[in-house]
Amino acid sequence: TMYILQVEVEDRVGLLHDVTQELWASELTVHRAHISTSPADTAVDLFYVTDERNELPAESRVAEISRNVQRTAVRQFGE
């Protein structure tokens, strides 16, 4: 089953790289992505993923992925 993960955060250099690395570390496979940046410099990225652990849509798995991606997405460049 494929799931859609939306990441919406202030854009920064390296954001896409960092988020996709975190998805890989979370054992998700990205099958498709729609990447965009708004005129207000907000990244709005959609990732179509499957879970290699087959644990989605369990609430605990969603919370784990969300927490990890949010931490990665808001990290400032150079940290």
N, CA, C and O atoms as a CHARMM CRD file, in Angstrom:
* protein
*
  316
    1    1 THR  N      0.84400  -1.18200   0.00000 PROA 1      0.00000
    2    1 THR  CA     0.00000   0.00000   0.00000 PROA 1      0.00000
    3    1 THR  C      0.88200   1.23600   0.00000 PROA 1      0.00000
    4    1 THR  O      1.88000   1.30900   0.71700 PROA 1      0.00000
    5    2 MET  N      0.49400   2.20500  -0.81800 PROA 2      0.00000
    6    2 MET  CA     1.25400   3.44900  -0.91100 PROA 2      0.00000
    7    2 MET  C      0.58400   4.52200  -0.05200 PROA 2      0.00000
    8    2 MET  O     -0.64200   4.62600  -0.00700 PROA 2      0.00000
    9    3 TYR  N      1.40000   5.30300   0.61400 PROA 3      0.00000
   10    3 TYR  CA     0.92900   6.38300   1.47500 PROA 3      0.00000
   11    3 TYR  C      1.51800   7.69100   0.99800 PROA 3      0.00000
   12    3 TYR  O      2.57000   7.70800   0.35900 PROA 3      0.00000
   13    4 ILE  N      0.84200   8.79400   1.30600 PROA 4      0.00000
   14    4 ILE  CA     1.32300  10.12200   0.92300 PROA 4      0.00000
   15    4 ILE  C      1.80000  10.84500   2.17600 PROA 4      0.00000
   16    4 ILE  O      1.07100  10.96400   3.16100 PROA 4      0.00000
   17    5 LEU  N      3.01800  11.31500   2.11700 PROA 5      0.00000
   18    5 LEU  CA     3.60900  12.08900   3.20700 PROA 5      0.00000
   19    5 LEU  C      3.79800  13.51200   2.69800 PROA 5      0.00000
   20    5 LEU  O      4.44700  13.72300   1.67300 PROA 5      0.00000
   21    6 GLN  N      3.23800  14.48400   3.40300 PROA 6      0.00000
   22    6 GLN  CA     3.39000  15.88600   3.02300 PROA 6      0.00000
   23    6 GLN  C      4.33200  16.57500   3.99600 PROA 6      0.00000
   24    6 GLN  O      4.18900  16.46100   5.21400 PROA 6      0.00000
   25    7 VAL  N      5.29300  17.28900   3.44000 PROA 7      0.00000
   26    7 VAL  CA     6.22800  18.08600   4.23700 PROA 7      0.00000
   27    7 VAL  C      6.04400  19.53100   3.79700 PROA 7      0.00000
   28    7 VAL  O      6.22600  19.86100   2.62500 PROA 7      0.00000
   29    8 GLU  N      5.68500  20.38700   4.74200 PROA 8      0.00000
   30    8 GLU  CA     5.50800  21.80800   4.44500 PROA 8      0.00000
   31    8 GLU  C      6.27200  22.59900   5.49600 PROA 8      0.00000
   32    8 GLU  O      5.90900  22.61500   6.67200 PROA 8      0.00000
   33    9 VAL  N      7.32700  23.24900   5.05200 PROA 9      0.00000
   34    9 VAL  CA     8.23500  23.94400   5.97100 PROA 9      0.00000
   35    9 VAL  C      8.97200  25.03000   5.20300 PROA 9      0.00000
   36    9 VAL  O      9.01500  25.00200   3.97300 PROA 9      0.00000
   37   10 GLU  N      9.55200  25.98700   5.91900 PROA 10     0.00000
   38   10 GLU  CA    10.35800  27.01800   5.26900 PROA 10     0.00000
   39   10 GLU  C     11.48600  26.34500   4.49000 PROA 10     0.00000
   40   10 GLU  O     12.21200  25.50700   5.02500 PROA 10     0.00000
   41   11 ASP  N     11.61900  26.72100   3.23400 PROA 11     0.00000
   42   11 ASP  CA    12.62800  26.09800   2.38200 PROA 11     0.00000
   43   11 ASP  C     14.02800  26.52500   2.82600 PROA 11     0.00000
   44   11 ASP  O     14.22700  27.61700   3.35800 PROA 11     0.00000
   45   12 ARG  N     14.96900  25.64900   2.59500 PROA 12     0.00000
   46   12 ARG  CA    16.37400  25.94200   2.90300 PROA 12     0.00000
   47   12 ARG  C     17.24300  25.06500   2.01200 PROA 12     0.00000
   48   12 ARG  O     16.77700  24.06700   1.46300 PROA 12     0.00000
   49   13 VAL  N     18.49200  25.44100   1.87400 PROA 13     0.00000
   50   13 VAL  CA    19.44900  24.65500   1.11500 PROA 13     0.00000
   51   13 VAL  C     19.60400  23.28800   1.79500 PROA 13     0.00000
   52   13 VAL  O     19.81500  23.21500   3.00600 PROA 13     0.00000
   53   14 GLY  N     19.50000  22.22300   1.02400 PROA 14     0.00000
   54   14 GLY  CA    19.70300  20.88000   1.55000 PROA 14     0.00000
   55   14 GLY  C     18.46700  20.22300   2.12200 PROA 14     0.00000
   56   14 GLY  O     18.53700  19.07900   2.57100 PROA 14     0.00000
   57   15 LEU  N     17.33200  20.91000   2.11900 PROA 15     0.00000
   58   15 LEU  CA    16.11100  20.35800   2.71700 PROA 15     0.00000
   59   15 LEU  C     15.69900  19.04600   2.05300 PROA 15     0.00000
   60   15 LEU  O     15.46400  18.05700   2.74700 PROA 15     0.00000
   61   16 LEU  N     15.60800  19.01800   0.73900 PROA 16     0.00000
   62   16 LEU  CA    15.17900  17.81200   0.03900 PROA 16     0.00000
   63   16 LEU  C     16.12000  16.64100   0.34000 PROA 16     0.00000
   64   16 LEU  O     15.66800  15.52300   0.58800 PROA 16     0.00000
   65   17 HSD  N     17.40100  16.89800   0.31600 PROA 17     0.00000
   66   17 HSD  CA    18.38300  15.85900   0.64100 PROA 17     0.00000
   67   17 HSD  C     18.16400  15.32200   2.05400 PROA 17     0.00000
   68   17 HSD  O     18.11700  14.11000   2.26400 PROA 17     0.00000
   69   18 ASP  N     18.03100  16.22200   3.01100 PROA 18     0.00000
   70   18 ASP  CA    17.87800  15.80500   4.40300 PROA 18     0.00000
   71   18 ASP  C     16.59700  15.00200   4.62100 PROA 18     0.00000
   72   18 ASP  O     16.60100  13.99400   5.32900 PROA 18     0.00000
   73   19 VAL  N     15.50500  15.45300   4.00900 PROA 19     0.00000
   74   19 VAL  CA    14.23000  14.75100   4.18200 PROA 19     0.00000
   75   19 VAL  C     14.28500  13.37100   3.53500 PROA 19     0.00000
   76   19 VAL  O     13.83800  12.39300   4.13400 PROA 19     0.00000
   77   20 THR  N     14.82500  13.27800   2.32800 PROA 20     0.00000
   78   20 THR  CA    14.87000  11.96200   1.67700 PROA 20     0.00000
   79   20 THR  C     15.81900  11.01000   2.41200 PROA 20     0.00000
   80   20 THR  O     15.56800   9.80500   2.45100 PROA 20     0.00000
   81   21 GLN  N     16.89200  11.52500   2.98800 PROA 21     0.00000
   82   21 GLN  CA    17.77300  10.68400   3.80000 PROA 21     0.00000
   83   21 GLN  C     17.02500  10.15300   5.02300 PROA 21     0.00000
   84   21 GLN  O     17.19000   8.99300   5.40100 PROA 21     0.00000
   85   22 GLU  N     16.20700  10.99800   5.63600 PROA 22     0.00000
   86   22 GLU  CA    15.43500  10.57300   6.80500 PROA 22     0.00000
   87   22 GLU  C     14.37700   9.54100   6.41600 PROA 22     0.00000
   88   22 GLU  O     14.12600   8.59800   7.16700 PROA 22     0.00000
   89   23 LEU  N     13.76300   9.71300   5.26200 PROA 23     0.00000
   90   23 LEU  CA    12.78300   8.71700   4.79400 PROA 23     0.00000
   91   23 LEU  C     13.47400   7.37000   4.59700 PROA 23     0.00000
   92   23 LEU  O     12.93100   6.33000   4.97100 PROA 23     0.00000
   93   24 TRP  N     14.65700   7.38900   4.01600 PROA 24     0.00000
   94   24 TRP  CA    15.42800   6.15700   3.82500 PROA 24     0.00000
   95   24 TRP  C     15.77900   5.53600   5.17400 PROA 24     0.00000
   96   24 TRP  O     15.63700   4.32800   5.36300 PROA 24     0.00000
   97   25 ALA  N     16.24000   6.36700   6.11000 PROA 25     0.00000
   98   25 ALA  CA    16.59400   5.86900   7.44400 PROA 25     0.00000
   99   25 ALA  C     15.37700   5.30500   8.17800 PROA 25     0.00000
  100   25 ALA  O     15.51100   4.42800   9.03100 PROA 25     0.00000
  101   26 SER  N     14.19900   5.81000   7.84400 PROA 26     0.00000
  102   26 SER  CA    12.95400   5.33300   8.45000 PROA 26     0.00000
  103   26 SER  C     12.39400   4.10500   7.73200 PROA 26     0.00000
  104   26 SER  O     11.29500   3.63800   8.03300 PROA 26     0.00000
  105   27 GLU  N     13.16800   3.59500   6.78100 PROA 27     0.00000
  106   27 GLU  CA    12.79900   2.39400   6.02600 PROA 27     0.00000
  107   27 GLU  C     11.53700   2.59300   5.18300 PROA 27     0.00000
  108   27 GLU  O     10.67000   1.72300   5.10300 PROA 27     0.00000
  109   28 LEU  N     11.47200   3.77500   4.55800 PROA 28     0.00000
  110   28 LEU  CA    10.40700   4.06400   3.60000 PROA 28     0.00000
  111   28 LEU  C     11.02200   4.10000   2.20900 PROA 28     0.00000
  112   28 LEU  O     12.15000   4.55800   2.02900 PROA 28     0.00000
  113   29 THR  N     10.27600   3.61600   1.23700 PROA 29     0.00000
  114   29 THR  CA    10.70400   3.69200  -0.15600 PROA 29     0.00000
  115   29 THR  C      9.87600   4.76600  -0.84500 PROA 29     0.00000
  116   29 THR  O      8.64600   4.71700  -0.82500 PROA 29     0.00000
  117   30 VAL  N     10.54800   5.73700  -1.45500 PROA 30     0.00000
  118   30 VAL  CA     9.86400   6.80800  -2.18300 PROA 30     0.00000
  119   30 VAL  C      9.66400   6.33700  -3.62100 PROA 30     0.00000
  120   30 VAL  O     10.62600   6.02000  -4.32100 PROA 30     0.00000
  121   31 HSD  N      8.41000   6.29500  -4.04900 PROA 31     0.00000
  122   31 HSD  CA     8.09100   5.87400  -5.40700 PROA 31     0.00000
  123   31 HSD  C      7.85700   7.06800  -6.32500 PROA 31     0.00000
  124   31 HSD  O      8.05400   6.98300  -7.53800 PROA 31     0.00000
  125   32 ARG  N      7.44100   8.16600  -5.74000 PROA 32     0.00000
  126   32 ARG  CA     7.14200   9.35800  -6.51500 PROA 32     0.00000
  127   32 ARG  C      7.18800  10.54800  -5.56700 PROA 32     0.00000
  128   32 ARG  O      6.90600  10.42000  -4.37600 PROA 32     0.00000
  129   33 ALA  N      7.54500  11.70000  -6.10800 PROA 33     0.00000
  130   33 ALA  CA     7.56600  12.91300  -5.29100 PROA 33     0.00000
  131   33 ALA  C      7.14400  14.11000  -6.13600 PROA 33     0.00000
  132   33 ALA  O      7.46500  14.19800  -7.32200 PROA 33     0.00000
  133   34 HSD  N      6.43300  15.01200  -5.51300 PROA 34     0.00000
  134   34 HSD  CA     6.08600  16.30200  -6.12100 PROA 34     0.00000
  135   34 HSD  C      6.73100  17.35900  -5.23500 PROA 34     0.00000
  136   34 HSD  O      6.35900  17.51400  -4.07100 PROA 34     0.00000
  137   35 ILE  N      7.68600  18.07400  -5.78200 PROA 35     0.00000
  138   35 ILE  CA     8.47800  19.03900  -5.02200 PROA 35     0.00000
  139   35 ILE  C      8.15700  20.43600  -5.53200 PROA 35     0.00000
  140   35 ILE  O      8.22600  20.69600  -6.73300 PROA 35     0.00000
  141   36 SER  N      7.80700  21.33400  -4.61700 PROA 36     0.00000
  142   36 SER  CA     7.53000  22.70900  -5.03800 PROA 36     0.00000
  143   36 SER  C      7.89100  23.67300  -3.91900 PROA 36     0.00000
  144   36 SER  O      7.99200  23.30500  -2.74900 PROA 36     0.00000
  145   37 THR  N      8.07900  24.91700  -4.32700 PROA 37     0.00000
  146   37 THR  CA     8.35200  25.99000  -3.37700 PROA 37     0.00000
  147   37 THR  C      7.41300  27.14200  -3.69600 PROA 37     0.00000
  148   37 THR  O      7.31000  27.56800  -4.84700 PROA 37     0.00000
  149   38 SER  N      6.73600  27.64100  -2.68100 PROA 38     0.00000
  150   38 SER  CA     5.78700  28.73300  -2.86500 PROA 38     0.00000
  151   38 SER  C      6.53700  30.05400  -3.02500 PROA 38     0.00000
  152   38 SER  O      7.72500  30.13100  -2.71400 PROA 38     0.00000
  153   39 PRO  N      5.85200  31.09400  -3.50800 PROA 39     0.00000
  154   39 PRO  CA     6.48500  32.41500  -3.59500 PROA 39     0.00000
  155   39 PRO  C      6.93400  32.94200  -2.22900 PROA 39     0.00000
  156   39 PRO  O      7.81000  33.80400  -2.14900 PROA 39     0.00000
  157   40 ALA  N      6.33000  32.42100  -1.15500 PROA 40     0.00000
  158   40 ALA  CA     6.70900  32.83900   0.20300 PROA 40     0.00000
  159   40 ALA  C      7.88900  32.02400   0.72700 PROA 40     0.00000
  160   40 ALA  O      8.21100  32.08900   1.91400 PROA 40     0.00000
  161   41 ASP  N      8.53900  31.25200  -0.15700 PROA 41     0.00000
  162   41 ASP  CA     9.71300  30.44400   0.18500 PROA 41     0.00000
  163   41 ASP  C      9.38400  29.30500   1.15200 PROA 41     0.00000
  164   41 ASP  O     10.18300  28.95700   2.02200 PROA 41     0.00000
  165   42 THR  N      8.19100  28.73300   0.97800 PROA 42     0.00000
  166   42 THR  CA     7.79100  27.56500   1.75100 PROA 42     0.00000
  167   42 THR  C      7.87100  26.34800   0.83800 PROA 42     0.00000
  168   42 THR  O      7.30100  26.33400  -0.25300 PROA 42     0.00000
  169   43 ALA  N      8.58400  25.33400   1.30100 PROA 43     0.00000
  170   43 ALA  CA     8.64500  24.07400   0.55600 PROA 43     0.00000
  171   43 ALA  C      7.35600  23.30100   0.84100 PROA 43     0.00000
  172   43 ALA  O      6.94900  23.15100   1.99300 PROA 43     0.00000
  173   44 VAL  N      6.72800  22.81900  -0.22300 PROA 44     0.00000
  174   44 VAL  CA     5.53700  21.97800  -0.09800 PROA 44     0.00000
  175   44 VAL  C      5.83700  20.73100  -0.91700 PROA 44     0.00000
  176   44 VAL  O      5.71200  20.73300  -2.14100 PROA 44     0.00000
  177   45 ASP  N      6.23400  19.66900  -0.22700 PROA 45     0.00000
  178   45 ASP  CA     6.69500  18.45500  -0.89300 PROA 45     0.00000
  179   45 ASP  C      5.78300  17.28300  -0.53800 PROA 45     0.00000
  180   45 ASP  O      5.44100  17.07400   0.62600 PROA 45     0.00000
  181   46 LEU  N      5.40100  16.53100  -1.55200 PROA 46     0.00000
  182   46 LEU  CA     4.59300  15.32800  -1.35700 PROA 46     0.00000
  183   46 LEU  C      5.42400  14.12600  -1.76000 PROA 46     0.00000
  184   46 LEU  O      6.00200  14.09600  -2.84700 PROA 46     0.00000
  185   47 PHE  N      5.48200  13.13700  -0.88400 PROA 47     0.00000
  186   47 PHE  CA     6.21700  11.90600  -1.14800 PROA 47     0.00000
  187   47 PHE  C      5.24200  10.73800  -1.11900 PROA 47     0.00000
  188   47 PHE  O      4.49500  10.56800  -0.15500 PROA 47     0.00000
  189   48 TYR  N      5.25000   9.94900  -2.16000 PROA 48     0.00000
  190   48 TYR  CA     4.42800   8.73600  -2.22900 PROA 48     0.00000
  191   48 TYR  C      5.33500   7.59000  -1.81500 PROA 48     0.00000
  192   48 TYR  O      6.28600   7.25200  -2.52000 PROA 48     0.00000
  193   49 VAL  N      5.03500   6.99200  -0.65700 PROA 49     0.00000
  194   49 VAL  CA     5.95400   6.03500  -0.05500 PROA 49     0.00000
  195   49 VAL  C      5.27300   4.70500   0.27900 PROA 49     0.00000
  196   49 VAL  O      4.05500   4.62400   0.43300 PROA 49     0.00000
  197   50 THR  N      6.10300   3.67400   0.38400 PROA 50     0.00000
  198   50 THR  CA     5.68600   2.41100   0.97300 PROA 50     0.00000
  199   50 THR  C      6.58700   2.15900   2.16800 PROA 50     0.00000
  200   50 THR  O      7.72200   2.63200   2.22100 PROA 50     0.00000
  201   51 ASP  N      6.06400   1.41200   3.11800 PROA 51     0.00000
  202   51 ASP  CA     6.76200   1.13400   4.36300 PROA 51     0.00000
  203   51 ASP  C      7.38900  -0.24600   4.28700 PROA 51     0.00000
  204   51 ASP  O      6.67900  -1.24700   4.18300 PROA 51     0.00000
  205   52 GLU  N      8.72000  -0.30800   4.33800 PROA 52     0.00000
  206   52 GLU  CA     9.41900  -1.58800   4.26700 PROA 52     0.00000
  207   52 GLU  C      9.14100  -2.46200   5.48900 PROA 52     0.00000
  208   52 GLU  O      9.31400  -3.67900   5.43800 PROA 52     0.00000
  209   53 ARG  N      8.71200  -1.84100   6.58200 PROA 53     0.00000
  210   53 ARG  CA     8.36900  -2.60000   7.78700 PROA 53     0.00000
  211   53 ARG  C      6.92200  -3.09600   7.76100 PROA 53     0.00000
  212   53 ARG  O      6.53300  -3.92900   8.57900 PROA 53     0.00000
  213   54 ASN  N      6.13100  -2.58300   6.82300 PROA 54     0.00000
  214   54 ASN  CA     4.70200  -2.91900   6.73300 PROA 54     0.00000
  215   54 ASN  C      3.94800  -2.60100   8.01800 PROA 54     0.00000
  216   54 ASN  O      3.06600  -3.35300   8.43100 PROA 54     0.00000
  217   55 GLU  N      4.30000  -1.48400   8.64500 PROA 55     0.00000
  218   55 GLU  CA     3.64500  -1.07700   9.89300 PROA 55     0.00000
  219   55 GLU  C      2.67600   0.08300   9.71500 PROA 55     0.00000
  220   55 GLU  O      1.87500   0.35600  10.60900 PROA 55     0.00000
  221   56 LEU  N      2.73100   0.76400   8.59100 PROA 56     0.00000
  222   56 LEU  CA     1.76700   1.84100   8.34600 PROA 56     0.00000
  223   56 LEU  C      0.41900   1.20900   8.04100 PROA 56     0.00000
  224   56 LEU  O      0.39000   0.15500   7.40600 PROA 56     0.00000
  225   57 PRO  N     -0.66700   1.77700   8.44500 PROA 57     0.00000
  226   57 PRO  CA    -0.88500   3.08900   9.06000 PROA 57     0.00000
  227   57 PRO  C     -0.98600   3.06400  10.58200 PROA 57     0.00000
  228   57 PRO  O     -1.72200   3.87800  11.14000 PROA 57     0.00000
  229   58 ALA  N     -0.29800   2.19100  11.26500 PROA 58     0.00000
  230   58 ALA  CA    -0.33200   2.15300  12.73500 PROA 58     0.00000
  231   58 ALA  C      0.06000   3.51400  13.30800 PROA 58     0.00000
  232   58 ALA  O      1.02900   4.13000  12.86300 PROA 58     0.00000
  233   59 GLU  N     -0.69800   3.97300  14.29400 PROA 59     0.00000
  234   59 GLU  CA    -0.45800   5.29800  14.87800 PROA 59     0.00000
  235   59 GLU  C      0.96600   5.46500  15.39800 PROA 59     0.00000
  236   59 GLU  O      1.55400   6.53800  15.26200 PROA 59     0.00000
  237   60 SER  N      1.51800   4.42000  15.98700 PROA 60     0.00000
  238   60 SER  CA     2.87500   4.52800  16.53100 PROA 60     0.00000
  239   60 SER  C      3.89900   4.72700  15.41500 PROA 60     0.00000
  240   60 SER  O      4.86900   5.46500  15.58700 PROA 60     0.00000
  241   61 ARG  N      3.68600   4.07400  14.27600 PROA 61     0.00000
  242   61 ARG  CA     4.60100   4.21400  13.12900 PROA 61     0.00000
  243   61 ARG  C      4.46600   5.60500  12.51800 PROA 61     0.00000
  244   61 ARG  O      5.46800   6.23500  12.18300 PROA 61     0.00000
  245   62 VAL  N      3.24300   6.08200  12.37200 PROA 62     0.00000
  246   62 VAL  CA     3.00600   7.43000  11.84000 PROA 62     0.00000
  247   62 VAL  C      3.67900   8.46100  12.73900 PROA 62     0.00000
  248   62 VAL  O      4.32700   9.38500  12.24700 PROA 62     0.00000
  249   63 ALA  N      3.53000   8.30800  14.05600 PROA 63     0.00000
  250   63 ALA  CA     4.12500   9.25400  15.00000 PROA 63     0.00000
  251   63 ALA  C      5.65000   9.23200  14.91100 PROA 63     0.00000
  252   63 ALA  O      6.29000  10.28200  14.95400 PROA 63     0.00000
  253   64 GLU  N      6.22900   8.04400  14.78600 PROA 64     0.00000
  254   64 GLU  CA     7.68700   7.91200  14.67500 PROA 64     0.00000
  255   64 GLU  C      8.20800   8.62600  13.42800 PROA 64     0.00000
  256   64 GLU  O      9.15900   9.40300  13.50600 PROA 64     0.00000
  257   65 ILE  N      7.58900   8.36200  12.28600 PROA 65     0.00000
  258   65 ILE  CA     8.01000   8.97800  11.03100 PROA 65     0.00000
  259   65 ILE  C      7.81800  10.48100  11.09000 PROA 65     0.00000
  260   65 ILE  O      8.70700  11.24100  10.70500 PROA 65     0.00000
  261   66 SER  N      6.66500  10.90900  11.56900 PROA 66     0.00000
  262   66 SER  CA     6.37300  12.34200  11.65900 PROA 66     0.00000
  263   66 SER  C      7.39700  13.06200  12.53000 PROA 66     0.00000
  264   66 SER  O      7.90800  14.11800  12.15500 PROA 66     0.00000
  265   67 ARG  N      7.68900  12.49500  13.67600 PROA 67     0.00000
  266   67 ARG  CA     8.65400  13.10000  14.60800 PROA 67     0.00000
  267   67 ARG  C     10.03100  13.21700  13.95000 PROA 67     0.00000
  268   67 ARG  O     10.67200  14.26400  14.03800 PROA 67     0.00000
  269   68 ASN  N     10.48500  12.15600  13.29700 PROA 68     0.00000
  270   68 ASN  CA    11.80900  12.16000  12.67300 PROA 68     0.00000
  271   68 ASN  C     11.89500  13.13100  11.50800 PROA 68     0.00000
  272   68 ASN  O     12.88400  13.85100  11.37100 PROA 68     0.00000
  273   69 VAL  N     10.86800  13.15800  10.67000 PROA 69     0.00000
  274   69 VAL  CA    10.88200  14.05800   9.51200 PROA 69     0.00000
  275   69 VAL  C     10.77300  15.51000   9.96600 PROA 69     0.00000
  276   69 VAL  O     11.46500  16.37600   9.43000 PROA 69     0.00000
  277   70 GLN  N      9.91700  15.78900  10.94500 PROA 70     0.00000
  278   70 GLN  CA     9.79500  17.16100  11.43900 PROA 70     0.00000
  279   70 GLN  C     11.11900  17.64900  12.01600 PROA 70     0.00000
  280   70 GLN  O     11.53600  18.77800  11.75500 PROA 70     0.00000
  281   71 ARG  N     11.77200  16.80800  12.79200 PROA 71     0.00000
  282   71 ARG  CA    13.06600  17.17700  13.38500 PROA 71     0.00000
  283   71 ARG  C     14.07900  17.50900  12.28700 PROA 71     0.00000
  284   71 ARG  O     14.82600  18.48200  12.38700 PROA 71     0.00000
  285   72 THR  N     14.09000  16.69200  11.25200 PROA 72     0.00000
  286   72 THR  CA    15.02500  16.88700  10.14600 PROA 72     0.00000
  287   72 THR  C     14.67200  18.11800   9.32500 PROA 72     0.00000
  288   72 THR  O     15.55300  18.88500   8.93800 PROA 72     0.00000
  289   73 ALA  N     13.38800  18.30700   9.06200 PROA 73     0.00000
  290   73 ALA  CA    12.94700  19.39600   8.17600 PROA 73     0.00000
  291   73 ALA  C     13.19300  20.76400   8.76700 PROA 73     0.00000
  292   73 ALA  O     13.50800  21.70000   8.03200 PROA 73     0.00000
  293   74 VAL  N     13.06000  20.90900  10.06800 PROA 74     0.00000
  294   74 VAL  CA    13.21300  22.23500  10.67000 PROA 74     0.00000
  295   74 VAL  C     14.64200  22.53500  11.10300 PROA 74     0.00000
  296   74 VAL  O     14.93700  23.65100  11.53200 PROA 74     0.00000
  297   75 ARG  N     15.52700  21.55400  10.99500 PROA 75     0.00000
  298   75 ARG  CA    16.92700  21.75800  11.34800 PROA 75     0.00000
  299   75 ARG  C     17.51400  22.85800  10.46200 PROA 75     0.00000
  300   75 ARG  O     17.27700  22.88300   9.25400 PROA 75     0.00000
  301   76 GLN  N     18.25000  23.72900  11.04600 PROA 76     0.00000
  302   76 GLN  CA    18.86200  24.82800  10.30000 PROA 76     0.00000
  303   76 GLN  C     20.09500  24.35400   9.54000 PROA 76     0.00000
  304   76 GLN  O     20.80800  23.45800   9.99100 PROA 76     0.00000
  305   77 PHE  N     20.33500  24.95800   8.39600 PROA 77     0.00000
  306   77 PHE  CA    21.51800  24.64100   7.59700 PROA 77     0.00000
  307   77 PHE  C     22.76400  24.85300   8.42300 PROA 77     0.00000
  308   77 PHE  O     22.90500  25.86700   9.10700 PROA 77     0.00000
  309   78 GLY  N     23.67700  23.88500   8.35900 PROA 78     0.00000
  310   78 GLY  CA    24.94400  24.01200   9.05300 PROA 78     0.00000
  311   78 GLY  C     24.96900  23.37900  10.43100 PROA 78     0.00000
  312   78 GLY  O     26.02700  23.31600  11.05800 PROA 78     0.00000
  313   79 GLU  N     23.83900  22.91400  10.91200 PROA 79     0.00000
  314   79 GLU  CA    23.83100  22.26700  12.22700 PROA 79     0.00000
  315   79 GLU  C     24.34800  20.86300  12.13500 PROA 79     0.00000
  316   79 GLU  O     24.41500  20.16300  13.14400 PROA 79     0.00000
